[in-house]
Amino acid sequence: MKAKSKSKKKKAPSGFATHQIRLNKIPTNKLFSNPHNPRMLFDREPLKVLKASIEKVGILVPLTVYSDSKRKRLVILDGQRRWLCAKELGLDEVPVNEVAEPSLVQNIVTMFQIHKLREDWELMPTALKLELLMEELQEKSDKILATLTGLDQAVVQRCKKLLSYNKKYQDMMLDADPKKRIKADFFIELHAVRNDRLVKSFDWYNKDRFTKAMLKRYQEGGLKSVTAFRLVKQNINNARDANKKREMSKRLRKFTESSDVPIDYLQIEAASAAAEVSAMEKQISKLVDDIVNISN
């Protein structure tokens, strides 16, 4: 994300410009997609059900549109999927509710609010629109962004992790073909490892090469699940706590460079034993405290 000047933050919109102007029917080919729709990916299978419904009973819920004063055209604020189905069915007209033109921030925020109770979007498109909102408002607070968009704070945090990857990896999450698309969960789980302070201190480590190697391992079936990165991170933490940093550097490098090296190779016995002892000591300490509290 590009650095911003120290200008004052723009105020969040006090309301949404969605008051109705008129209800009408508009030629299907006179409508245009909203460039700020956080939902960019529309997979074919889910659309089939909606298309069949529209073919049978028509569009029961009007689309919400606004007139773009700069481009002089009607833009969809809500109803992209209905519109796509209408085009495929060859419908000449679609029912619409026309509302006042929103500002850029109102446009994005309104679309988040409109869709927040519906089927989840793919996370990467959501992250890109969240990034635009962050830049426009110069706002980074998870809490404020969650309040504005209606997203959970945890989702905002996940989006920020995706934004830390460069464009080529983001594009993999935006592939129009669901079979080729890399799930956001892969990059989210990987994030904790690729940004670990100890890992970044290794002289051989390169974030992009490491990501590329882990992606190759994942695509070739070398990882049973993306949650396997949690085990990788745990082994790194154990090595740090046991002062086995040099050994971990050696092992993680081999794990990165050789896709046939299993995750178990990262488990340093002395470090794992130390971690088990530490965990046992905590359990014993808690047990003693409980006994003391009961006695009192």
C-alpha positions in Angstrom: 0.0 0.0 0.0 1.4 3.4 -0.9 2.4 5.7 1.8 0.0 8.6 2.6 0.8 12.1 3.6 0.0 13.3 7.1 -3.2 15.0 6.1 -6.2 14.9 8.3 -8.4 11.9 8.2 -11.5 12.2 6.2 -14.6 11.9 8.2 -16.6 8.7 7.9 -20.0 9.2 6.2 -22.8 10.1 8.5 -25.3 8.3 6.4 -25.8 6.4 3.2 -27.1 8.0 0.0 -29.7 5.3 -0.7 -33.0 7.1 -0.4 -35.3 6.1 -3.2 -35.9 8.4 -6.1 -38.2 6.2 -8.2 -39.2 2.6 -9.0 -38.9 1.8 -12.7 -38.2 -0.7 -15.4 -34.9 -0.3 -17.3 -33.5 -2.0 -20.4 -31.1 -4.7 -19.2 -28.4 -3.5 -21.5 -28.5 0.1 -20.1 -27.1 -1.0 -16.7 -23.5 -1.3 -15.7 -21.6 -3.1 -13.0 -20.4 -1.2 -10.0 -16.6 -0.8 -10.1 -16.6 -0.7 -6.3 -18.6 -3.9 -5.7 -16.5 -5.9 -3.1 -18.0 -9.0 -4.6 -16.1 -9.5 -7.8 -16.3 -13.2 -8.3 -19.5 -14.9 -9.4 -19.1 -18.6 -9.7 -21.3 -20.4 -12.2 -22.9 -23.1 -10.0 -24.5 -20.8 -7.4 -25.8 -18.6 -10.3 -27.6 -21.6 -11.8 -30.1 -21.8 -9.0 -30.9 -18.0 -9.2 -31.2 -18.2 -12.9 -33.7 -21.0 -12.8 -35.8 -19.1 -10.3 -35.8 -15.9 -12.4 -36.7 -17.9 -15.5 -39.7 -19.4 -13.6 -41.1 -16.4 -11.7 -39.0 -13.4 -12.9 -37.1 -10.9 -10.8 -39.2 -10.4 -7.6 -36.7 -8.0 -5.8 -35.9 -4.9 -7.9 -32.2 -4.0 -8.4 -30.9 -0.9 -6.7 -29.2 1.5 -9.1 -27.9 5.1 -9.2 -27.1 7.5 -12.0 -23.3 8.1 -12.4 -23.0 11.8 -13.1 -19.5 11.5 -14.5 -20.1 8.6 -16.9 -23.7 9.4 -17.5 -25.0 5.9 -17.0 -26.9 3.8 -14.5 -24.8 1.7 -12.2 -25.9 -1.2 -10.0 -25.6 -0.7 -6.3 -27.4 -4.0 -5.4 -28.4 -6.8 -7.7 -25.4 -7.8 -9.8 -26.2 -11.5 -9.7 -29.9 -10.8 -10.8 -28.6 -8.6 -13.6 -26.1 -11.3 -14.8 -28.9 -13.9 -14.9 -31.3 -11.5 -16.7 -28.7 -10.9 -19.4 -28.1 -14.6 -19.9 -31.9 -15.2 -20.0 -32.2 -12.5 -22.6 -34.6 -10.4 -20.5 -35.2 -7.0 -22.2 -36.0 -5.2 -19.0 -35.4 -5.4 -15.2 -37.2 -3.7 -12.3 -35.0 -1.2 -10.5 -35.2 1.2 -7.5 -33.2 4.3 -8.4 -31.5 6.0 -5.5 -29.3 9.1 -5.1 -25.8 8.9 -6.3 -23.4 8.0 -3.5 -19.9 9.4 -2.9 -17.0 6.9 -3.3 -16.9 6.2 0.5 -20.7 5.9 0.7 -20.7 3.6 -2.3 -18.3 1.1 -0.8 -19.7 1.3 2.7 -23.3 1.0 1.5 -22.4 -2.1 -0.6 -20.7 -3.7 2.5 -23.8 -3.0 4.5 -26.2 -4.2 1.8 -24.5 -7.6 1.5 -23.3 -8.2 5.0 -26.1 -10.7 5.9 -25.8 -12.6 2.6 -23.6 -15.4 1.4 -19.9 -14.5 2.1 -17.8 -13.1 -0.6 -14.4 -14.4 -1.6 -12.1 -12.6 0.9 -9.6 -11.2 -1.6 -12.1 -8.9 -3.4 -13.4 -7.8 0.0 -9.8 -7.0 1.0 -9.2 -4.8 -2.1 -12.3 -2.7 -1.4 -11.4 -2.5 2.3 -8.0 -1.2 1.2 -9.6 1.5 -1.0 -11.8 2.5 2.0 -8.8 2.6 4.2 -6.9 4.9 1.8 -9.9 7.1 1.2 -10.6 7.6 4.9 -6.9 7.2 5.9 -8.2 4.9 8.6 -6.5 1.7 9.9 -8.4 0.9 13.1 -9.9 -2.6 12.9 -12.7 -1.5 15.2 -13.7 1.5 13.1 -13.4 -0.4 9.8 -15.5 -3.2 11.2 -18.2 -0.7 12.3 -18.3 1.0 8.9 -18.5 -2.1 6.8 -20.4 -4.4 9.1 -17.6 -7.0 8.9 -16.3 -8.7 12.0 -13.0 -7.4 13.3 -11.5 -10.8 12.7 -12.5 -10.6 9.0 -10.9 -7.1 8.8 -7.7 -8.5 10.2 -7.7 -11.4 7.8 -8.2 -8.9 4.9 -5.2 -6.9 6.1 -3.1 -10.1 6.0 -4.0 -10.7 2.4 -3.1 -7.1 1.5 0.4 -7.8 2.7 1.0 -10.1 -0.3 2.1 -8.7 -3.7 -0.2 -8.5 -6.7 0.8 -11.8 -8.3 -0.4 -13.7 -5.2 -3.5 -11.6 -4.9 -4.4 -12.4 -8.5 -4.2 -16.1 -7.7 -7.1 -15.5 -5.3 -9.0 -13.7 -7.9 -8.9 -16.3 -10.7 -12.3 -16.5 -12.4 -12.0 -20.3 -12.5 -12.8 -21.7 -9.0 -10.7 -24.8 -9.7 -7.6 -22.7 -10.4 -8.3 -20.1 -7.7 -6.1 -20.4 -4.6 -8.1 -20.1 -1.4 -7.4 -17.1 0.8 -7.1 -19.5 3.8 -3.7 -20.7 2.4 -2.2 -17.2 2.4 -3.8 -16.4 5.8 -2.3 -19.5 7.5 1.0 -18.9 5.8 1.2 -15.3 7.0 2.2 -16.1 10.5 5.2 -18.1 9.3 6.4 -15.8 6.5 6.3 -12.8 8.9 7.8 -14.5 11.9 10.6 -12.4 13.3 13.0 -15.3 13.8 12.4 -16.5 10.2 12.9 -13.1 8.8 16.3 -12.9 10.6 17.7 -15.9 8.7 20.3 -14.8 6.2 19.0 -17.1 3.5 15.4 -16.1 3.9 13.5 -14.4 1.1 9.8 -13.8 1.7 8.8 -14.2 -2.0 10.8 -17.3 -2.6 9.5 -18.8 0.6 5.9 -18.1 -0.4 6.5 -19.5 -3.9 8.0 -22.7 -2.4 5.1 -23.2 0.1 2.6 -22.6 -2.7 4.3 -25.2 -4.9 4.2 -27.7 -2.0 0.5 -26.9 -1.4 -0.4 -27.3 -5.1 1.5 -30.6 -5.4 -0.3 -32.1 -2.4 2.6 -31.8 0.0 0.5 -30.3 2.7 -2.5 -32.2 4.1 -4.2 -28.9 5.0 -3.4 -25.2 5.1 -3.5 -25.5 8.9 -0.3 -27.4 8.7 1.4 -24.0 8.9 0.3 -23.8 12.5 2.5 -26.8 13.2 5.4 -25.1 11.3 4.9 -22.0 13.4 4.8 -24.0 16.7 8.1 -25.7 15.8 9.7 -22.3 15.1 8.4 -21.0 18.4 9.8 -24.1 20.3 13.2 -23.6 18.6 13.2 -20.0 19.6 12.3 -20.7 23.2 15.0 -23.5 23.4 17.6 -21.3 21.8 17.9 -23.6 18.8 17.7 -20.8 16.3 20.6 -21.9 14.2 19.3 -25.5 13.9 15.9 -24.2 12.9 17.4 -22.0 10.2 19.1 -25.1 8.8 16.0 -27.2 8.9 13.6 -24.6 7.6 15.9 -23.9 4.7 16.0 -27.5 3.7 12.2 -27.7 4.2 11.8 -24.7 1.8 14.2 -25.9 -0.8 13.2 -29.6 -0.9 9.5 -30.3 -1.4 9.9 -33.9 -0.3 11.1 -33.0 3.2 8.2 -33.6 5.6 7.0 -31.1 8.3 8.1 -33.5 11.0 11.7 -32.6 10.0 11.2 -29.2 11.6 10.6 -30.8 15.0 13.7 -30.4 17.0 13.5 -33.0 19.8 15.3 -30.9 22.4 13.1 -27.9 21.6 9.9 -30.0 21.7 10.8 -31.5 25.0 11.5 -28.1 26.5 8.1 -26.9 25.2 6.4 -29.9 26.8 8.2 -29.3 30.1 7.2 -25.7 30.0 3.5 -26.6 29.4 3.6 -29.2 32.1 5.0 -26.6 34.6 2.2 -24.2 33.8 -0.4 -26.9 34.3 1.2 -27.9 37.7 1.3 -24.2 38.7 -2.4 -23.8 37.8 -3.3 -26.9 39.7 -1.4 -25.7 42.8 -3.2 -22.3 42.6 -6.6 -24.1 42.3 -5.8 -26.3 45.3 -4.8 -23.2 47.4 -8.0 -21.4 46.4 -10.1 -24.4 47.4 -8.3 -24.6 50.8 -8.9 -20.9 51.4 
